[in-house]
Amino acid sequence: MTLALRAAVTGSLLAAGAALVARAGLTLDIGLGRRLRTLGPMALEIAAPPEVVFDVIAAPYLGRTPRALRGKLEVIERGADLVLAAHFTPVAPGLTVTTVETVRFERPHRITFRLVKGPVPHVVERYELRPSELGTAFEYHGELGTDLWALGAFWGAVVAPSWVRTVASSLEGIRTEAERRAHRRS
């Protein structure tokens, strides 16, 4: 095999592997050289009581998933306060990342997410809701972990900004819907 052909095959295999990891078709969780980085924190003031904000977040998981979310969320297993859910996030044309996470609900002040399968081996996230003068003080905290020392740190630097953008977009949707419901109630 010529050097050029070997390089082309190696490059193709690396590209295919990166695509599998990005789509979460392949999760490498070997625990060697684990690097952790924080996600967030993000803080929002939401003009709705914590119970309303909590219900907005929990409803598609604990109840029927609305038709509008069916392309983004699939609840695989549903319990009273814990679900296993797949999230589908488009990150580039033709590339949708699938993550599978447990989501635990501690009504009305905390929701935690733990990655089971995704483009990185470790993500833990927490939503905290506290009463405030406006309605709800909302805080997001997360941690993303990758393996393989510098290579993992590089991959984490690729994944983390997209992860944070996705969370921020989701939080804006939560704020809008919670404030709409609170306004409708009053």
N, C-alpha and C positions, 0 to 999 in steps of 0.2 A: 504494500500500500504506500503510495507516495505521500510525502509530507503534506502537500496541499490537500489531498483527499482526506488524510487523517485529521487535519485541521478543520475541514468542512464538516466531517462527521462529528467531531467533538463539539464544534460550534452548534450544529443542529441538535445534538443531544442536550447540550446545556440550555438552548433556547426552549426545547420541548419540556425539559425539567422545570425551568423558570415559569413557563406557562401553566404547568400542572400545579406548581406551588401557588402561583398567583390565583388560580381559580379554586384552590383548596381541594383539588383532586388528589393532591399528595401533601400530607402534612409531615414534616420532619420534626420529630420530637425526640431527640436523642439525649438531651440533658447535658451535653458537653459544651462548655464555654458559654453558658447562659448569660445573656446580657439583658438587663431590664431597663426600660425607659418609661417615664411617666406620660400619661395621656391626660391633657388638661392641666390643672383644673379649669372648669368653666363654671361661671355663676350667672344665673338669670333671676330677675324678679318677674314673677308672673302674677297678673291681676286676677287671681282665682284662688280659692281655698286649696290647701294641700289635698284634701279628699277628692276634689274635682280633678286636679292635676294627676293624682295617682290613678283615678279611674280612666282618664284619657290614655295613660300609658298602658295600664293593665288590660283594658277592654279587648284589644285584638288578640291578646295571648290567652286570657282566661275565659273569654266568651267566643262568639263567632268572629272570625277574621273578616273584616269588611272586604267587599269585592275590590275596592280601590287598592287594597294592600296585598292582594293574593299573589301578585307578581313579585312582591318584595319580602313576603313573610309566609312561612308554612309551619304551623304548629304540628310537630311530630307526635308528641306525647303531652297530655295536659293533666295536671293534678290540681288540687285546691289552691296551692300557693307556689307551685314549681312547675315550669314547663320546659320541654326540650323543643327548641325552635330553630328552623333554618332561615337565614336571612340572605337575600339575593341583592347584591349591590353592583350596578354597572359602574365600572371604573374607566373604561375606554371603549371605543366602538368595537363590538364583537367580543368584549371581555367582561364577563360578570363573575364577581367573586361570591362564592357561597361560603357562609360561615354557619356552623352549628353551635348553638350556645344553650346552656341552662340559664333560665331566668327565674330568680326567686323573688317573691313579693312579700314584703313585711309591711302590711297596711298600717297606717297611711304614710309612713315616712321613709321607706327605703326600698329600692329595687336593685338587685345585684345580678350581674351577667358574668358567666364564666365560659370561656371558649372551650369547646370540645374538639372541634375540627375547623381549621381555617388556614390562611396563608402564613401564619406564624404558630409556634407551638403553645404560646401562653398569652392570654389576655384576661384580665379581671377588671370589671368596671362597676361603678356604684353611682346610683342616683340618690341623693339625699334631699328630702323636702321638709322644710320647716315653716311654720306660720310666720308671716311678716306683716308690716303695716299695709303693704300693697296687696298681700294675699299669700304668696308663697315665695320663700327664698329657696331657689333650686341650685344644687351644686352637683357637678359631675366630676368624678375622679376615676382615673384608670391607670393600668399598668400593662405594658406590652413587653413580652419577652421573646428573644430569638436565641438560637444556638449557634455554635461554631465561631465564637470569638469575633474577630474583625469582619468576617464574611456575614455573620448574623447581624452585627451592628449595622453594616451597610444595608442589608435587607430590611431591618427595622426602620432605618432612615427613609427607605422607599415606601414602606407600608404605612407608617405612623401618620404622615400628613393626610393621606387619603382617609384613613380611619377617623381622624379628628374632624375632617370636613363632613364626613357622613354623619357623625354624631351631632355636629353643630346644625346641620340641615334638619335632622330629626327633631332636635330640641326646638327649633323655630316652629316646626309643625305642631309640636306638643303645646307650645305657648299659644299659638294662634287658636287651636281647637279648645284649649282649656279656658281661655279668655272669652271665646265665643259662647261656650256653655255657661260660664259664670254670668255673662251679660244677659243671656236668655233667661236664666233663673231669677234675676233681680228685677 
